Amino acid sequence: MRIRSVSVLMAGFVLGACSAVVNDSSDSRQDQELSEAVAALAAPDQNLASARLRSSDGCYWYRHSGPVETTELPLRTVDGQHICVQTTT
């Protein structure tokens, strides 16, 4: 009985580690939305509707929904450069 209980408990931990967590907190909604100038710089095939400026790094990120998971990727230009804002220090 004890071995079975431990097996069930371990299976729960293993399967729980496989779940994907998508951070959809209100903090990400407080980031700035995309301006028209930045949208003009962005390469095609990026989800501009979900693009936001992250205050933590000063770069624009967008949400990519793939076949397996949803992840945030940096918004890039046609040349592959990250689209970021300059900060004054």
Secondary structure by P-SEA (a helix, b strand, c coil): caaaaaaaaaaaaaaaaabbbbcccccccccccccaaaaaacccccccccbbbbccccbbbbbbbcccbbbbbccccccbbbbbbbbcc
